[in-house]
Amino acid sequence: MSRSQKVLLVTGGSRGIGAAICRLGSKAGYRVAVNYAANQDAADALVAEIQAAGGEAFAVKGDVGVEADIVAMFAAVDRAYGRLDAFVNNAGIVDVKARVDEMDVSRLERMMRINVVGSFLCAREAVKRMSTRHGGEGGSIVNISSAAAVLGAPDNYVDYAASKGAIDTFTIGLAREVALEGIRVNAVRPGIIDTEIHASGGQPDRVTLIQDTLPMKRAGTADEVAGAVLYLLSDAASYTTGAILNVSGGR
Ligand code: NAP
């Protein structure tokens, strides 16, 4: 493969929405760096799948809640591919259902460290590589927010919703900050998407329970989110920056 072939890094790229972004990114011609936190088998399986389809990918372990892991992850992409053109801040967590008056400091700090601080630090590393101010060739960043940012997720996880509200504001501010440096920054706000994140928050039946209340009476798929992300990463969105696209089925 040509060294000039564009490179995409997706945090939390091994499962769910991130995996769909990696698959579609490979089909769009990117070499793909698939980040994961713990489940190496899932990451390796996705890399093998992309390679079997003729694409180029590698798995890179790293917890976005740990700054040293983030720095090492970007360094691994530098070594493997020597460039970075597209970056997706996708890794994110929910927690078990709780009211605000039940939340302790360790829960809140973990939520904000992974979903907010991790996204800032990853974007910092991406901007250092992409920005013309730092000698880069430009690039595109997409942050994965959530419909929860505007709905608030009462009685479920207001902390998670607030972390995604921060992602929305971060998207607007960073987009304006680097607009003259060849970098576009946008966000996608998924609604209820059928992935394993709901089980990780102790609600494995969330999609089934909630789908009849949704305007389309169904959850979205990871592929439906990935399509929006790949559009925003692409040159077809060359005048779009600081935008936040709802992919929520009207929710
Ligand atoms: P998911 O199915 O739970 O997958 C999570 C992915 O993120 C996995 O690849 C996981 O790696 C990785 N990950 C988790 N914690 C990480 C960390 N600290 N550092 C690096 N990677 C980490 O989640 P998803 O539903 O695809 O969600 C992806 C994004 O979409 C999140 O930001 C989420 O908030 C957002 N979102 C989801 C929905 C929804 O309904 N699904 C709705 C709105 C927004 P391992 O396999 O190693 O654990």
Residues whose N, C-alpha, C, O or C-beta is under 5 A from the ligand:
A	BS01	NAP	T11 G12 G13 S14 R15 G16 I17 G18 N35 Y36 A37 A38 N39 A42 G62 D63 V64 G65 N90 A91 G92 I93 I114 I144 S145 S146 A147 P190 G191 I192 I193 T195 E196 I197
